[in-house]
Amino acid sequence: MDFLVLFLFYLASVLMGLVLICVCSKTHSLKGLARGGAQIFSCIIPECLQRAVHGLLHYLFHMRNHTFIVLHLVLQGMVYTEYTWEVFGYCQELEFSLYYLLLPYLLLVVNLFFFTLTCVTNPGIITKANELLFLHVYEFDEVMFPKNVRCSTCDLRKPARSKHCSVCNWCVHRFDHHCVWVNNCIGAWNIRYFLIYLLTLTASAATVAIVSTTFLVHLVVMSDLYQETYIDDLGHLRVMDTVFLIQYLFLTFPRIVFMLGFVVVLSFLLGGYLLFVLYLAATNQTTNEWYRGDWAWCQRCPLVAWPPSAEPQVHRNIHSHGLRSNLQEIFLPAFPCHERKKQE
């Protein structure tokens, strides 16, 4: 089990690093910083290693592959293995409610179900057969989505709110983003599954964290550890403080404390992203539209001088029609086959 802890730590470190790399590569404000850092490292790292790293990053983030799906399942499996191996057993001995202990497993089953749906569901791929149907779904705003624009790769007329995914090499209706964790685009037809997947993933991480914290707090209270004393390095008698208590718990239950720290950090990261996704859903925006609109806002910043020819047109969200209508559009999307049956 100690090997599992080290392996989990390694995978968690890789996970955080890859997420930071992904964010840096997708954010305009950080591109300059990333480029500057790359120039510095190019002077230190051998060219052969640079090519290998570049090839690895290209494979991970610019080609369809199952690496992150495997990483996702391995991390999830290790967290639940540790939860089952130690936390669940200890909590049963302390007579915790069985329903309370089984809640993470229920969330896991639901999460894996919607994770699978997000991975395999067609996100809304635009083809020659459904191109005309998609062209009439959304109104063109003539700023972010002008009329009569063709995709240079697919040679299709681009419907409003669509985008060509360079990773999957197809145009997607109401394109949100390409998610490496599900190896699929997030579009009109699987955004609802993605939302529930993200919600249950956040809830499962938070539930494991709450149960583990409750166990450790219950253990401290039952054993009166907070009333104990210890002798410090100088030989002075000290009352048990919080830092020493955490150190004691880490030495006694290293795997539980490490897992707790990991799922707590993960809960905050996922929770923050979930709030962002819910905000986009409530305002009927996609990540692609928010990203492009945010960059346009930065270009209009009065602190930045832009030549008159480069001044962008003002983008306005014309697709938001109230909270209820916006959520209905996500959870009950229109399908081309349905539209075709209506016309017939």
DRENSE-974623 format. One line per field, with one value per residue (C-alpha): residue in three letters; chain; x, y, z. Coordinates in pm, whole numbers, plus 50000, padded with zeros to 5 digits. Example, Ala and Ser with C-alpha at 12.3 -4.5 7.8 and 13.67 -1.06 7.14 Angstrom:
REM DRENSE-974623
r = c(ALA/SER)
c = c(A/A)
xx = c(51230/51367)
yy = c(49550/49894)
zz = c(50780/50714)
//
This chain:
REM DRENSE-974623
r = c(MET/ASP/PHE/LEU/VAL/LEU/PHE/LEU/PHE/TYR/LEU/ALA/SER/VAL/LEU/MET/GLY/LEU/VAL/LEU/ILE/CYS/VAL/CYS/SER/LYS/THR/HIS/SER/LEU/LYS/GLY/LEU/ALA/ARG/GLY/GLY/ALA/GLN/ILE/PHE/SER/CYS/ILE/ILE/PRO/GLU/CYS/LEU/GLN/ARG/ALA/VAL/HIS/GLY/LEU/LEU/HIS/TYR/LEU/PHE/HIS/MET/ARG/ASN/HIS/THR/PHE/ILE/VAL/LEU/HIS/LEU/VAL/LEU/GLN/GLY/MET/VAL/TYR/THR/GLU/TYR/THR/TRP/GLU/VAL/PHE/GLY/TYR/CYS/GLN/GLU/LEU/GLU/PHE/SER/LEU/TYR/TYR/LEU/LEU/LEU/PRO/TYR/LEU/LEU/LEU/VAL/VAL/ASN/LEU/PHE/PHE/PHE/THR/LEU/THR/CYS/VAL/THR/ASN/PRO/GLY/ILE/ILE/THR/LYS/ALA/ASN/GLU/LEU/LEU/PHE/LEU/HIS/VAL/TYR/GLU/PHE/ASP/GLU/VAL/MET/PHE/PRO/LYS/ASN/VAL/ARG/CYS/SER/THR/CYS/ASP/LEU/ARG/LYS/PRO/ALA/ARG/SER/LYS/HIS/CYS/SER/VAL/CYS/ASN/TRP/CYS/VAL/HIS/ARG/PHE/ASP/HIS/HIS/CYS/VAL/TRP/VAL/ASN/ASN/CYS/ILE/GLY/ALA/TRP/ASN/ILE/ARG/TYR/PHE/LEU/ILE/TYR/LEU/LEU/THR/LEU/THR/ALA/SER/ALA/ALA/THR/VAL/ALA/ILE/VAL/SER/THR/THR/PHE/LEU/VAL/HIS/LEU/VAL/VAL/MET/SER/ASP/LEU/TYR/GLN/GLU/THR/TYR/ILE/ASP/ASP/LEU/GLY/HIS/LEU/ARG/VAL/MET/ASP/THR/VAL/PHE/LEU/ILE/GLN/TYR/LEU/PHE/LEU/THR/PHE/PRO/ARG/ILE/VAL/PHE/MET/LEU/GLY/PHE/VAL/VAL/VAL/LEU/SER/PHE/LEU/LEU/GLY/GLY/TYR/LEU/LEU/PHE/VAL/LEU/TYR/LEU/ALA/ALA/THR/ASN/GLN/THR/THR/ASN/GLU/TRP/TYR/ARG/GLY/ASP/TRP/ALA/TRP/CYS/GLN/ARG/CYS/PRO/LEU/VAL/ALA/TRP/PRO/PRO/SER/ALA/GLU/PRO/GLN/VAL/HIS/ARG/ASN/ILE/HIS/SER/HIS/GLY/LEU/ARG/SER/ASN/LEU/GLN/GLU/ILE/PHE/LEU/PRO/ALA/PHE/PRO/CYS/HIS/GLU/ARG/LYS/LYS/GLN/GLU)
c = c(A/A/A/A/A/A/A/A/A/A/A/A/A/A/A/A/A/A/A/A/A/A/A/A/A/A/A/A/A/A/A/A/A/A/A/A/A/A/A/A/A/A/A/A/A/A/A/A/A/A/A/A/A/A/A/A/A/A/A/A/A/A/A/A/A/A/A/A/A/A/A/A/A/A/A/A/A/A/A/A/A/A/A/A/A/A/A/A/A/A/A/A/A/A/A/A/A/A/A/A/A/A/A/A/A/A/A/A/A/A/A/A/A/A/A/A/A/A/A/A/A/A/A/A/A/A/A/A/A/A/A/A/A/A/A/A/A/A/A/A/A/A/A/A/A/A/A/A/A/A/A/A/A/A/A/A/A/A/A/A/A/A/A/A/A/A/A/A/A/A/A/A/A/A/A/A/A/A/A/A/A/A/A/A/A/A/A/A/A/A/A/A/A/A/A/A/A/A/A/A/A/A/A/A/A/A/A/A/A/A/A/A/A/A/A/A/A/A/A/A/A/A/A/A/A/A/A/A/A/A/A/A/A/A/A/A/A/A/A/A/A/A/A/A/A/A/A/A/A/A/A/A/A/A/A/A/A/A/A/A/A/A/A/A/A/A/A/A/A/A/A/A/A/A/A/A/A/A/A/A/A/A/A/A/A/A/A/A/A/A/A/A/A/A/A/A/A/A/A/A/A/A/A/A/A/A/A/A/A/A/A/A/A/A/A/A/A/A/A/A/A/A/A/A/A/A/A/A/A/A/A/A/A/A/A/A/A/A/A/A/A/A/A/A)
xx = c(50000/50294/50376/50020/50068/50386/50229/49921/50143/50328/50007/49858/50169/50152/49781/49832/50121/49926/49626/49848/50007/49664/49537/49847/49821/49454/49472/49583/49710/49942/50065/50339/50451/50452/50643/50899/50944/50990/51266/51448/51426/51537/51877/51905/51734/51901/51734/51657/51473/51286/51166/51057/50864/50709/50603/50454/50258/50137/50018/49845/49671/49645/49561/49275/49403/49289/49573/49366/49075/49313/49467/49121/49012/49341/49323/48955/49022/49307/49104/48817/49055/49202/48855/48733/49054/49082/48823/48517/48640/48738/48409/48214/48398/48300/47937/47897/47568/47592/47392/47643/47936/47774/47695/48039/47980/47639/47792/48070/47823/47627/47949/48090/47759/47756/48133/48075/47787/48003/48282/48073/47790/47806/47863/47683/47914/47822/47818/47696/47372/47277/47455/47140/46944/47208/47222/46870/46909/47080/47078/47399/47524/47751/48030/48150/47948/47901/47690/47820/48151/48289/48514/48842/48901/48556/48442/48105/47909/47960/47636/47620/47792/47981/48356/48603/48786/49149/49189/48891/48909/48537/48299/48074/47733/47726/48091/48195/48545/48744/48786/49094/48952/48670/48860/48567/48433/48168/47886/47510/47430/47656/47688/47404/47592/47912/47736/47601/47938/48117/47856/47876/48258/48273/48015/48197/48532/48367/48181/48499/48669/48383/48367/48745/48755/48466/48650/48972/48788/48583/48903/49070/48769/48724/49091/49125/49434/49380/49430/49759/50102/50440/50804/50956/51318/51421/51278/50981/50638/50390/50015/49907/49860/49701/50027/50157/49817/49819/50174/50067/49768/49986/50235/49952/49729/49959/49748/49421/49571/49736/49415/49222/49458/49430/49049/49016/49230/49045/48708/48800/48935/48634/48394/48537/48516/48162/48049/48201/48022/47692/47736/47786/47477/47263/47368/47356/47722/47979/48339/48445/48212/48312/48679/48646/48419/48659/48950/48744/48674/49048/49104/48855/49037/49114/49457/49564/49625/49502/49525/49187/49188/49224/48934/48688/48313/48117/47994/47656/47506/47187/47119/47025/46647/46612/46733/46458/46491/46871/46872/46603/46821/47103/46904/46655/46860/46715/46825/46837/46641/46360/46359/46350/46048/45865/45930/45808)
yy = c(50000/50236/50189/50296/50616/50704/50614/50820/51115/51081/51065/51358/51565/51472/51557/51904/51975/51870/52076/52384/52321/52284/52605/52798/52680/52787/53130/53438/53620/53329/53248/53508/53377/53018/53121/53310/53012/52785/53012/52999/52622/52587/52719/52459/52144/51943/51967/51594/51614/51925/51735/51443/51670/51862/51537/51410/51732/51728/51370/51441/51769/51780/51420/51196/50940/50756/50864/51096/50852/50588/50844/50954/50595/50506/50807/50745/50377/50448/50696/50450/50162/50356/50464/50102/49954/50177/50453/50235/49963/50202/50389/50065/49984/50328/50251/50520/50511/50262/50492/50767/50538/50403/50747/50780/50447/50559/50880/50675/50456/50758/50939/50649/50615/50978/50971/50689/50876/51188/50983/50795/51037/51227/51590/51724/51657/51861/51670/51727/51550/51776/52098/52279/52176/52315/52644/52728/52639/52958/53317/53466/53767/53890/53955/53629/53415/53584/53432/53247/53142/52806/52578/52558/52202/52041/52257/52308/52624/52704/52727/52987/52875/52595/52547/52313/52100/52064/51756/51557/51716/51786/52077/52057/52216/52454/52372/52423/52276/51961/51771/51550/51372/51217/51215/51387/51729/51882/52007/52045/51675/51574/51893/51772/51448/51644/51869/51575/51398/51704/51752/51390/51390/51701/51555/51222/51391/51618/51324/51116/51421/51478/51113/51093/51421/51309/50984/51163/51423/51150/50960/51266/51343/50984/50941/51292/51354/51730/51716/51525/51681/51621/51717/51938/51941/52170/51940/52163/52016/52138/52106/51930/52195/52165/52127/51853/51681/51675/51537/51267/51170/51163/50929/50708/50711/50832/50700/50841/51186/51199/51088/51348/51626/51515/51497/51830/52007/51824/51923/52292/52273/52082/52299/52617/52477/52349/52698/52837/52577/52641/53014/52946/52722/52981/53255/53030/53067/52811/52805/52894/53196/53313/53277/53471/53732/53776/53831/54085/54265/54272/54428/54703/54780/55157/55085/54910/55109/54941/55075/55186/54902/54645/54769/54477/54498/54474/54121/54077/53750/53717/53355/53399/53392/53348/53083/52830/52852/52837/52522/52364/52419/52225/51935/51908/51991/51982/51692/51715/51392/51542/51855/51645/51449/51773/51908/51586)
zz = c(50000/50054/49687/49603/49803/49614/49282/49363/49456/49126/48924/49115/49041/48674/48673/48821/48584/48276/48381/48423/48084/47925/48084/47984/47625/47601/47764/47570/47878/47965/47616/47636/47974/47848/47536/47746/47974/47674/47540/47873/47897/47533/47641/47918/47794/47513/47172/47156/47489/47369/47062/47277/47516/47228/47064/47391/47448/47088/47131/47464/47375/46996/46904/47009/47260/47572/47801/48017/48033/48173/48411/48525/48599/48771/49006/49077/49138/49379/49581/49615/49689/49981/50094/50089/50233/50541/50584/50524/50761/51041/51011/51037/51359/51490/51393/51129/50936/50649/50418/50489/50404/50085/49939/49768/49591/49467/49332/49171/48980/48854/48768/48565/48379/48267/48210/47959/47794/47759/47601/47343/47259/46930/47038/46731/46437/46130/45802/45448/45540/45832/45735/45617/45926/46163/45970/46089/46459/46579/46460/46322/46519/46235/46486/46635/46393/46051/45775/45469/45625/45521/45718/45527/45650/45623/45329/45501/45570/45937/46140/46417/46740/46563/46551/46389/46643/46542/46763/46632/46284/46250/46300/46606/46657/46957/47024/47386/47409/47349/47676/47696/48003/47797/47464/47296/47204/47427/47207/47188/47221/47512/47719/47946/48018/48079/48331/48532/48506/48643/48917/49038/49017/49237/49476/49503/49579/49837/49997/50032/50186/50432/50542/50586/50780/51001/51078/51178/51388/51556/51631/51783/52002/52119/52212/52366/52155/52167/52547/52531/52586/52426/52479/52211/52088/52372/52634/52716/52785/52525/52483/52163/51893/51550/51355/51581/51573/51192/51196/51442/51227/50915/51083/51214/50903/50620/50333/50468/50536/50195/50021/50221/50111/49749/49739/49926/49665/49390/49538/49531/49175/49046/49247/49097/48745/48809/48913/48593/48377/48557/48494/48123/48118/48298/48054/47744/47656/47553/47672/47317/47308/47655/47566/47241/47399/47691/47452/47257/47586/47658/47316/47404/47730/47739/47887/47566/47249/46931/46575/46432/46177/46459/46671/46709/46681/47003/47073/47240/47365/47157/47252/47618/47670/48045/48289/48221/47843/47861/48075/47859/47554/47723/47865/47576/47266/46915/46693/46314/46274/46481/46268/45950/46071/46148/45798/45641)
//
